């Protein structure tokens, strides 16, 4: 596995782990059953894409990376503060949409920078970006 492919797959696993962790945290604040159903769906889909990227890394003897501790801590703290003060559907949707936008921006930039990564890794990255875009569309009615 070449270095760009490895780095892109690591970014995919890290981003999906961050997404799953954030969605699970937000799920604790969610009272609306329709919104809970959407969040559970996206936990499942992010987990699947994470496992897909991890299996490619593992097949070549690489360990998937976890999200950075600072980024994870900041995300957790920000979510706790925002939703601790107001956890209505609109605020939950805003926090999630902000996270999705950050994921799209970060992974899109990495995919464009690591343009020599193999097609399989690029495909996973593009699928994650598409998943984030779909999640934003599903969350918009809750704003």
Secondary structure per residue as TSV (DSSP state, phi and psi in degrees):
chain	resnum	aa	ss	phi	psi
A	1	X	-	360.0	130.4
A	2	X	-	-77.5	164.8
A	3	X	H	-63.3	-40.1
A	4	X	H	-66.8	-39.5
A	5	X	H	-63.3	-45.7
A	6	X	H	-59.9	-47.0
A	7	X	H	-63.2	-40.1
A	8	X	H	-67.8	-42.1
A	9	X	H	-64.9	-37.8
A	10	X	H	-63.0	-41.3
A	11	X	H	-63.9	-39.0
A	12	X	H	-63.4	-47.0
A	13	X	H	-65.6	-43.4
A	14	X	H	-62.6	-45.3
A	15	X	H	-63.6	-41.5
A	16	X	H	-67.1	-39.6
A	17	X	H	-61.4	-43.0
A	18	X	H	-62.9	-42.7
A	19	X	H	-62.9	-47.8
A	20	X	H	-61.5	-45.8
A	21	X	H	-60.3	-44.9
A	22	X	H	-66.0	-43.9
A	23	X	H	-64.6	-40.9
A	24	X	H	-62.8	-40.5
A	25	X	H	-62.0	-45.1
A	26	X	H	-68.6	-32.3
A	27	X	H	-58.0	-31.2
A	28	X	T	-65.2	-24.5
A	29	X	T	-92.6	-10.2
A	30	X	-	-87.2	124.7
A	31	X	-	-102.4	-26.3
A	32	X	-	-77.0	123.2
A	33	X	H	-66.7	-33.9
A	34	X	H	-65.7	-41.9
A	35	X	H	-68.5	-39.0
A	36	X	H	-59.7	-40.8
A	37	X	H	-62.5	-42.8
A	38	X	H	-63.1	-45.6
A	39	X	H	-63.4	-42.2
A	40	X	H	-62.6	-38.1
A	41	X	H	-60.9	-44.0
A	42	X	H	-75.7	-26.4
A	43	X	H	-62.2	-47.3
A	44	X	H	-61.7	-45.0
A	45	X	H	-70.3	-39.0
A	46	X	H	-65.8	-40.2
A	47	X	H	-61.8	-42.0
A	48	X	H	-61.6	-46.4
A	49	X	H	-67.5	-35.5
A	50	X	H	-60.8	-46.9
A	51	X	H	-64.6	-35.6
A	52	X	H	-63.2	-46.7
A	53	X	H	-66.1	-41.6
A	54	X	H	-63.4	-38.1
A	55	X	H	-66.8	-34.8
A	56	X	H	-67.4	-41.4
A	57	X	H	-63.3	-47.9
A	58	X	H	-62.0	-36.1
A	59	X	H	-60.7	-26.3
A	60	X	T	-105.4	12.9
A	61	X	T	83.0	18.9
A	62	X	-	-105.9	148.0
A	63	X	-	-93.0	136.0
A	64	X	-	-67.0	151.0
A	65	X	-	-100.2	148.8
A	66	X	-	-87.7	159.5
A	67	X	-	-60.2	154.2
A	68	X	-	-60.6	142.9
A	69	X	H	-61.9	-39.6
A	70	X	H	-65.4	-45.8
A	71	X	H	-63.4	-42.0
A	72	X	H	-64.2	-45.0
A	73	X	H	-64.3	-43.3
A	74	X	H	-62.4	-43.8
A	75	X	H	-61.9	-46.5
A	76	X	H	-61.5	-48.2
A	77	X	H	-62.7	-45.9
A	78	X	H	-60.0	-44.3
A	79	X	H	-63.4	-45.5
A	80	X	H	-60.3	-43.4
A	81	X	H	-65.6	-51.6
A	82	X	H	-61.9	-49.0
A	83	X	H	-82.9	-18.6
A	84	X	H	-68.0	-29.5
A	85	X	H	-88.9	-32.2
A	86	X	-	-156.8	109.9
A	87	X	-	-116.2	34.5
A	88	X	S	-74.3	167.8
A	89	X	H	-55.7	-38.1
A	90	X	H	-63.6	-45.3
A	91	X	H	-67.5	-39.8
A	92	X	H	-60.2	-46.8
A	93	X	H	-60.3	-41.9
A	94	X	H	-61.8	-45.3
A	95	X	H	-62.5	-44.2
A	96	X	H	-66.7	-42.1
A	97	X	H	-63.9	-40.1
A	98	X	H	-59.7	-43.1
A	99	X	H	-63.9	-42.8
A	100	X	H	-61.8	-43.8
A	101	X	H	-61.7	-40.7
A	102	X	H	-64.2	-42.1
A	103	X	H	-62.9	-42.6
A	104	X	H	-61.8	-46.8
A	105	X	H	-63.3	-49.0
A	106	X	H	-64.5	-51.3
A	107	X	H	-70.5	-36.0
A	108	X	H	-62.1	-43.1
A	109	X	H	-63.3	-44.3
A	110	X	H	-65.3	-40.9
A	111	X	H	-64.0	-38.8
A	112	X	H	-71.8	-36.0
A	113	X	H	-71.8	-38.8
A	114	X	T	-95.7	52.2
A	115	X	T	-70.6	-8.9
A	116	X	T	-92.7	0.1
A	117	X	S	-61.9	151.6
A	118	X	-	-66.8	163.3
A	119	X	H	-60.9	-34.0
A	120	X	H	-65.1	-45.8
A	121	X	H	-65.2	-42.8
A	122	X	H	-62.6	-38.3
A	123	X	H	-63.4	-41.5
A	124	X	H	-63.2	-46.1
A	125	X	H	-58.9	-45.5
A	126	X	H	-65.7	-35.1
A	127	X	H	-67.0	-37.9
A	128	X	H	-65.6	-43.8
A	129	X	H	-60.5	-44.8
A	130	X	H	-61.9	-39.7
A	131	X	H	-62.2	-42.1
A	132	X	H	-63.7	-41.3
A	133	X	H	-63.8	-40.6
A	134	X	H	-64.7	-39.4
A	135	X	H	-63.6	-41.7
A	136	X	H	-58.9	-44.9
A	137	X	H	-61.2	-39.4
A	138	X	H	-72.5	-26.3
A	139	X	H	-84.2	-23.1
A	140	X	G	-51.6	-41.4
A	141	X	G	-62.9	-17.9
A	142	X	G	-85.5	-8.8
A	143	X	-	-68.4	360.0
